[in-house]
Amino acid sequence: MAKRFKKSVRLSFGFIVFLIVIGFALFSIFGDKKTEFNVKNKIAGITKPKEVWPKVSKISLLATGDGLLHNAVYYDAYDKETKTFDFSPQLTMIKDITEKYDIVYYNQETTFGGARTERFNGNPDQIPGYDSYPYFNSPSEFGDAMVDVGFNMVSLASNHSADCTWAIKDCIVNSYKYWQSKDVIFDGFNISEDETNNYIIKEKNGIKYTMLNYTTSLNGLNGYLKNDPYLIDVYDEEKVKADIEEVRDKVDVLIVAMHWHTGPEYSFKVTAENKEIAEYLSSLGVDIILGTYSHCLQPFDIINDGKTVVFYSLGNFISNQGDLISSIGYKGIVGVLASMDITKTEEKDGTVKITIDNLGADLTYTYNKNHKGYLVIPFSKMSAEYNANYKEIYEDYKAVLTEYNQNITIAELSNN
């Protein structure tokens, strides 16, 4: 009897030990309820990766200047038989560059007002519905081609924004709705007073960004906006301050596209007024300023103790200003594809730092032969076929871009 009791005790003790072991095993697998990761993956032998700080994410930006659609440019894209436009051949040499970037910006200098046939009454010298200098109205098919090669950020406010004086509201609304139909960030035009701050925020790789756009001039046509002053974003310090304060805390990166008209056209020199505007924008927290208007390249700089990158003028992206070579040289047909990296560094305590670096530039040249075959050519692909003096032109404009600051890498000439 005693032996049987001792045996029973031993069995009970062993069973208890067995239950304890099983209990610990089950607890080790299922007892840790801190994360779903542990529950699902411990059996499979998967361990939680160690969290790494700081967290670093990056996006890239490419920026160029004015889409200035003189009639020769859109005549070149027009098929008389089908009565359609195709601008894509003019952009064939940049597509492999633009498609590499997350954000690709340009300034649409001229308005997509729609085919305003009432304007011309069948004037045989024009494609019905569109107009050129000095009062532009341009075919939106150019925008189609630009979006197709990767442009996804567009500024609309320029000194030519009010050119469609005979139907100004219709033209602005038509242009706004065109860009609204595209998956792009655009600014500078508004279709109602209630939507003047209707900025678009995008996010890529955990980095939120937006663009605001202003022009300092409408070429004296402001009176045509007297009934609808909200249509075009004209620069005003108080308005700009209010806009920036509203959006600054909603994004990691704030870009302002400035069409500043405070000096003469075709000048490499930055005016004191534009420098003051840049400093003011920087003081409000703007990270990147993309300048246009002068129709020629101007220097870039990094201001306010490294807080803001400024391209004072990106020049023309495409135009017919090659006709002005005898008077202004190559100023109107040499532009730039300016590039940069935007890096977000987030620390464990929640602090975030944005840095803009790896600045680069590929100078561009707008080619045509007798107003045919318009082509935007990066100097990294340039050859004597397009201009026998291209090496000298390259050196001249490289010096213009880097006059204030050398911290930018200029793409080398091709080996052609």
Buried (B, 14 or more C-beta within 10 A) or exposed (E): EEEEEEEEEEEEEEEEEEEEEEEEEEEEEEEEEEEEEBBEEBEEEEEEEEEEEEEBBBBBBBBBBBBBBBBBBBBBBBEEEEEEBBBBEBBEBBBEBBEEBBBBBBBBBBBBBBBBEEBBEEEEEBBBBBBBBEBBBBBBBBBBBBBEBBBBBBBBBBBBBBBBEBBBBEBBBBBBEBBEEBEBBBBBBBBEEEEBBEBBEBEBEEBBBBBBBBBBBBBEBEEBBEEBEBBBBBBEEEBBBEBBEEBBEEBBBBBBBBBBBBBEBBBBBBBEEBBEBBBEBBBBBBBBBBBBBBBBBBBBBBBEEEBBBBBBBBBBBBBBBBBBEEEBBBBBBBBBBBBBBBBBBBEEEEEEEBBBEBBBBBBBBBBBEEBEEBBBBBBBBBBEEBBEEBEEBBEBBBEBBBBBBEEBEBBEBEEE
